[in-house]
Amino acid sequence: MPEIDKSALRAALLGFATIGVVGFSLQRYELSTLAIELEAIRGWLGGDSLYAYRMPGTQAGAALSPALALLLAPLTLLPLRLAGWLLALAGVTALLLALVVLAGPVARRYGHRRTTVVLALSALAMLTTPVHAAIGLGRTDLLLFGLVVADLIALRRAARARSRATWWPAPSHPTNRLRRFWSGGGWAGIGTGLATALSAAPVLFIVYLLITRQRRAASTALATATAVTLSALLLAPDETLTWFGATLWELDRAAPISDPGNQSLAGLLARLYGYPAPPILVWLPFAVLLLAVGLIRARSAHTDGDEIAAFTLIALTAAAAGPVTAPAETIWLLPAVLILADTAVRRRRDVRVPRVLRHTGAGMGVAALLGFVLLVAGPSVSQPWNGVAFVLILLVNALPWRHGCAPAIPIPRPLRRPVAIPVPREG
């Protein structure tokens, strides 16, 4: 069978599997989050406040930002099921493109076809709880994931451009500014800025860009987030002021902090103490410590050239230290599992690594397998013993990074040293 036919067959199988997973997820979660948000938006368009709607029976309210409400407003014209399918297909597309960015360097390193590896990893990702929850609840976490990962492409291109400039100066007169802007990664930060404007959690990525002195990307992210927020303020001034003044700080608006679905440190402590919310004097010091550890380790990963691990550490830190983390927001556990598996293979194959570290490669492989099993097992297995919450905290402190893997910093070309001519030792 020709290779092109095999690729088409794999793509067709993945397409059928995606349709099956989307249908299963919608049937299981019944688009409960999207239903609340669309009803709140309909009431807002009808003259009520965006945050006035409460779901009968549970009294859960919409907790989306005005910018996100404006983005989802066209879906109010469609039936809930059709809106859920459109949002799910957009999320799956974002996931597929993100896996191209995350797994592409790994596939090239081991000499495999990128398409084959990405399709295989996409099929595995579709089995996990974060993807099921994002699709089934009608959440936008997969889209936010794709926006942030898009900045990895820009940072990677900017690193190549800066590295190339160290040994091949660019022409003084640009021939095509738009092409140079795209190929040189000048748009780095736009995805993070959009994600921050739509949801507050990605703001930690901007902090990371600042502490790693990626000032241009940080400025672009801040400018993008500010522009989108100001646009929302012009279109919906009352809702924007209410969002930043009150709704953003109502942490139990969708569910209590002690809800079993909350996978953050705050939810873990609340359940351990048996309170609706964790004791602030207990949670706050540990949360600040987690933030410090995550930012320091992400900066070290960036310095060693592994920007994927650095971004993953930032996302895991935000999920662990934040007050509320839904299962769909743990989507960054997928690249964490990929990093563990890649590190395991690298340590087992690299003969230059000391024997002790090569043996730890087996441990990394076991950790990757157990992490994937935990993600596939679902809430019924992980929630009774707070498995995902403990894994988030553990990975913030122990996730490895790979030296020189897909760097986002300029790497100077190595200088060739003259080779000494061997001579006889004794005359």
C-alpha positions in Angstrom: 0.0 0.0 0.0 1.5 3.4 -0.9 2.6 5.7 1.9 0.1 8.4 1.0 -2.7 5.9 1.3 -1.5 4.9 4.8 -1.5 8.5 5.9 -4.9 9.1 4.5 -6.2 5.9 6.3 -4.7 7.0 9.6 -6.3 10.5 9.2 -9.6 8.9 8.4 -9.5 6.6 11.4 -8.5 9.5 13.6 -11.5 11.5 12.2 -13.9 8.7 13.0 -12.4 8.3 16.4 -12.8 12.0 17.1 -16.4 12.0 16.1 -17.0 9.1 18.5 -15.2 10.7 21.3 -17.0 14.0 20.8 -20.3 12.3 20.8 -19.5 10.3 23.9 -18.2 13.4 25.8 -21.3 15.4 24.9 -23.6 12.6 26.0 -21.7 12.2 29.3 -21.3 15.8 30.4 -24.4 17.2 28.6 -22.7 20.6 27.9 -23.7 21.9 31.3 -21.1 24.7 31.4 -21.9 25.9 27.9 -25.7 25.8 28.6 -25.2 28.2 31.6 -23.0 30.5 29.7 -25.3 30.7 26.6 -28.3 31.4 28.8 -26.4 34.1 30.6 -25.4 35.7 27.3 -29.0 35.5 26.0 -30.2 37.3 29.2 -27.5 39.8 28.7 -28.5 40.5 25.1 -32.1 40.8 26.3 -31.2 43.6 28.8 -30.2 41.8 32.0 -26.8 41.6 33.5 -24.4 39.0 32.2 -23.9 37.7 35.7 -27.5 37.8 36.9 -28.5 34.3 35.5 -28.4 31.4 38.0 -29.1 27.8 36.9 -32.3 26.5 38.6 -31.6 23.8 41.1 -27.8 24.4 41.6 -27.7 28.2 41.5 -24.5 28.1 39.5 -23.8 31.2 37.5 -21.7 32.1 34.5 -18.1 33.0 35.3 -16.9 33.9 31.9 -15.2 37.2 31.0 -17.0 39.8 28.9 -14.4 39.3 26.1 -15.2 35.5 26.1 -19.0 36.3 26.2 -18.6 38.5 23.1 -16.8 35.6 21.4 -19.4 33.1 22.3 -22.4 35.4 21.5 -23.0 34.1 18.0 -23.5 30.5 19.4 -26.7 31.7 21.1 -28.4 31.7 17.6 -27.8 27.9 17.4 -29.3 25.0 19.2 -27.2 23.9 22.2 -26.2 20.6 20.7 -25.0 22.2 17.4 -23.1 24.9 19.3 -21.4 22.2 21.4 -20.3 20.3 18.3 -18.9 23.5 16.7 -17.0 24.4 19.9 -15.8 20.8 20.2 -14.4 20.6 16.6 -12.6 23.9 17.1 -11.1 22.6 20.3 -10.0 19.4 18.7 -8.4 21.3 15.9 -6.5 23.5 18.4 -5.4 20.4 20.2 -4.1 18.8 17.0 -2.2 21.9 16.0 -0.7 22.2 19.5 0.5 18.6 19.4 2.2 19.3 16.1 4.2 22.0 17.9 4.9 19.9 21.0 5.6 16.6 19.4 7.3 17.7 16.2 10.8 18.1 17.7 10.5 14.7 19.5 9.5 13.0 16.2 12.4 14.6 14.3 14.9 13.7 17.0 14.1 10.0 16.8 13.8 9.9 13.0 10.0 9.3 12.8 7.5 11.0 10.5 5.9 13.9 12.3 2.5 13.2 10.9 2.5 9.6 12.2 3.6 10.6 15.7 1.1 13.5 15.9 -1.8 11.3 14.8 -0.9 8.7 17.3 -0.5 11.2 20.2 -3.8 12.8 19.2 -5.6 9.5 19.4 -4.1 9.0 22.9 -4.9 12.5 24.0 -8.6 12.0 23.0 -8.8 9.3 25.6 -7.9 11.5 28.6 -10.3 13.2 31.0 -9.2 16.9 30.4 -10.1 16.5 26.7 -13.4 14.8 27.5 -14.3 17.4 30.1 -13.4 20.4 27.9 -15.5 18.9 25.0 -18.4 17.6 27.0 -18.9 20.6 29.2 -18.5 23.0 26.3 -15.5 24.8 27.7 -12.9 26.8 25.8 -9.8 25.3 27.5 -8.6 23.6 24.4 -8.7 26.8 22.5 -6.8 28.6 25.2 -4.3 25.8 25.2 -3.8 26.2 21.4 -3.4 30.0 21.7 -0.6 29.7 24.3 1.2 26.9 22.4 1.1 29.1 19.3 3.5 31.4 21.0 5.9 28.6 21.2 6.1 28.6 17.4 6.8 32.3 17.4 9.4 32.1 20.2 11.1 29.2 18.3 11.2 31.2 15.1 12.5 34.3 17.0 15.3 32.2 18.5 16.3 30.9 15.1 16.3 34.4 13.7 18.5 35.7 16.5 20.9 32.7 16.2 21.1 33.2 12.5 21.8 36.9 13.0 24.9 36.1 15.1 26.7 34.6 12.2 24.8 35.9 9.1 23.8 39.6 9.5 20.3 40.5 8.2 20.1 43.0 5.2 19.8 46.6 6.3 16.8 47.2 4.1 13.9 44.7 4.7 12.4 43.5 1.5 9.2 42.1 2.9 8.3 43.4 6.4 5.2 41.1 6.8 7.1 38.0 5.8 10.0 38.9 8.2 7.5 39.6 11.0 6.0 36.1 10.5 9.1 34.1 9.9 11.1 36.0 12.6 8.5 35.3 15.3 7.7 39.0 15.8 4.1 38.0 16.7 5.2 36.1 19.9 2.9 37.0 22.7 -0.3 37.6 20.8 -1.6 34.1 21.7 -0.8 34.5 25.3 -2.4 38.0 25.3 -5.6 36.7 23.8 -5.8 33.8 26.2 -5.2 36.2 29.1 -8.0 38.5 28.0 -10.4 35.6 27.6 -9.4 33.9 30.9 -7.4 35.3 33.8 -5.3 32.1 34.4 -2.8 32.6 31.5 -1.6 35.9 33.1 1.2 33.8 34.7 2.7 33.2 31.3 3.2 37.0 30.9 5.0 37.0 34.3 7.2 34.2 33.1 8.1 36.2 29.9 9.0 39.1 32.0 11.3 37.2 34.5 13.0 35.4 31.6 13.7 38.8 29.9 11.7 38.0 26.8 10.7 41.6 26.8 9.3 41.9 23.3 7.0 38.9 23.7 5.9 40.1 27.1 5.2 43.6 25.7 3.2 42.1 22.8 1.2 39.9 25.2 0.4 42.9 27.5 -0.5 45.1 24.6 -2.8 42.4 23.1 -4.5 41.6 26.5 -5.0 45.4 27.1 -6.4 46.0 23.6 -8.9 43.2 23.9 -9.9 44.2 27.4 -10.4 47.9 26.4 -12.5 46.7 23.4 -14.7 44.7 25.8 -14.9 47.8 28.0 -16.2 49.9 25.1 -18.7 47.3 24.0 -19.8 46.2 27.5 -18.7 48.7 30.1 -20.9 47.6 33.0 -20.1 43.9 32.6 -16.4 44.5 32.3 -16.3 46.6 35.5 -18.4 44.0 37.2 -16.1 41.2 36.0 -12.9 42.9 37.3 -14.6 44.3 40.4 -16.6 41.4 41.7 -17.2 38.3 39.5 -13.5 37.5 39.1 -13.1 37.2 42.8 -16.2 35.1 43.4 -14.2 31.8 43.5 -17.2 29.7 44.4 -19.5 31.1 41.7 -19.6 27.9 39.6 -19.1 25.4 42.5 -17.7 25.5 46.0 -13.9 25.5 46.4 -14.2 22.1 48.2 -15.9 20.5 45.2 -14.2 17.2 44.2 -13.7 18.5 40.7 -11.4 21.3 42.0 -7.9 19.9 41.4 -5.9 22.9 42.9 -4.1 23.1 46.2 -6.9 25.1 47.6 -9.5 22.5 46.8 -7.2 19.8 48.2 -6.8 21.6 51.5 -10.5 22.5 51.7 -11.4 18.8 51.4 -8.8 17.7 53.9 -10.0 20.2 56.5 -13.7 19.5 55.7 -14.5 23.2 55.0 -16.2 24.9 52.0 -12.9 26.8 51.5 -9.4 26.3 52.8 -8.0 28.2 55.8 -6.4 31.2 54.2 -3.4 31.2 56.5 -2.6 27.6 55.5 -3.3 27.9 51.8 -1.6 31.2 51.0 2.0 30.4 52.2 2.0 27.1 50.3 0.5 28.7 47.2 3.2 31.4 47.2 5.9 28.8 47.7 4.5 26.8 44.8 4.5 29.9 42.6 8.1 30.7 43.5 9.2 27.1 42.8 7.4 26.9 39.5 8.7 30.2 38.3 12.3 29.4 39.3 12.2 26.0 37.7 10.6 27.4 34.5 13.3 30.0 34.2 16.0 27.3 34.6 14.3 25.2 31.9 14.3 28.3 29.6 18.0 28.9 30.3 18.8 25.3 29.4 16.9 25.7 26.1 13.7 23.7 26.8 10.9 26.2 26.3 8.2 23.5 26.1 9.1 22.3 29.6 9.2 25.9 30.8 5.7 26.7 29.5 4.5 23.4 30.9 5.9 24.2 34.3 4.2 27.6 34.3 0.8 26.1 33.3 1.1 23.4 36.0 2.1 26.0 38.6 -1.0 28.1 37.7 -3.2 25.0 38.0 -1.7 23.9 41.3 -1.4 27.3 43.1 -4.6 28.8 41.7 -7.7 28.7 43.9 -9.9 26.8 41.4 -8.8 24.4 38.8 -11.4 22.4 36.9 -10.5 19.0 35.3 -10.5 20.6 31.8 -7.9 23.1 33.0 -5.4 20.3 33.6 -4.9 19.9 29.9 -1.2 20.8 30.3 -0.6 17.4 32.0 -0.5 16.0 28.4 2.8 17.8 27.5 4.1 16.9 31.0 3.6 13.2 30.2 5.2 13.7 26.8 8.2 15.3 28.5 8.6 12.5 31.0 8.4 9.9 28.2 10.9 11.7 26.0 13.3 12.2 29.0 13.1 8.4 29.7 14.0 7.5 26.2 16.8 10.1 26.0 18.4 8.8 29.2 18.2 5.2 28.2 19.7 5.8 24.7 22.4 8.4 25.5 25.6 6.5 26.3 27.2 9.8 27.5 24.8 9.9 30.4 26.2 8.3 33.6 24.9 4.9 34.4 22.9 6.1 37.4 21.0 8.6 35.4 20.3 6.0 32.7 18.7 3.9 35.3 16.5 6.8 36.3 15.2 6.8 32.7 13.1 3.7 33.6 11.6 5.6 36.5 10.7 8.5 34.2 9.0 6.0 31.8 7.0 4.5 34.6 6.0 8.0 35.8 4.8 8.8 32.3 2.8 5.6 32.0 1.2 6.1 35.4 0.4 9.7 34.6 -1.3 8.8 31.4 -3.3 6.0 33.1 -4.4 8.5 35.7 -5.6 10.9 33.0 -7.5 8.1 31.2 -9.0 6.6 34.4 -11.3 9.5 35.0 -12.7 11.3 38.0 -14.2 8.2 39.6 -10.6 6.9 40.2 -8.6 10.0 40.8 -11.0 12.2 42.8 -11.4 10.0 45.9 -7.7 10.2 46.7 -7.1 13.6 45.1 -4.7 12.0 42.6 -4.6 14.8 40.0 -4.0 17.5 42.7 -1.1 15.6 44.1 0.3 15.0 40.7 0.2 18.7 39.8 2.1 19.6 43.0 4.6 16.8 42.4 5.3 17.8 38.8 5.8 21.5 39.7 8.7 20.3 41.9 10.0 17.4 39.9 9.2 17.8 36.1 12.5 17.4 34.2 13.6 19.4 31.2 15.8 18.5 28.3 18.9 20.5 27.6 18.8 22.2 24.2 15.4 20.9 23.2 13.5 23.4 20.9 15.2 26.4 22.5 13.8 29.9 22.5 17.1 31.6 23.2 19.9 32.3 20.7 22.4 29.5 20.5 25.8 30.5 19.2 27.4 28.4 16.6 30.2 26.3 18.1 33.7 27.1 17.2 35.8 24.4 15.7 38.9 23.7 17.6 42.1 22.7 15.7 42.8 19.0 15.8 46.2 18.1 17.2 48.2 15.8 15.0 49.3 12.7 17.0 53.0 12.1 17.2 55.0 9.2 18.7 55.5 9.6 22.4 59.1 8.5 22.5 61.0 9.9 19.5 
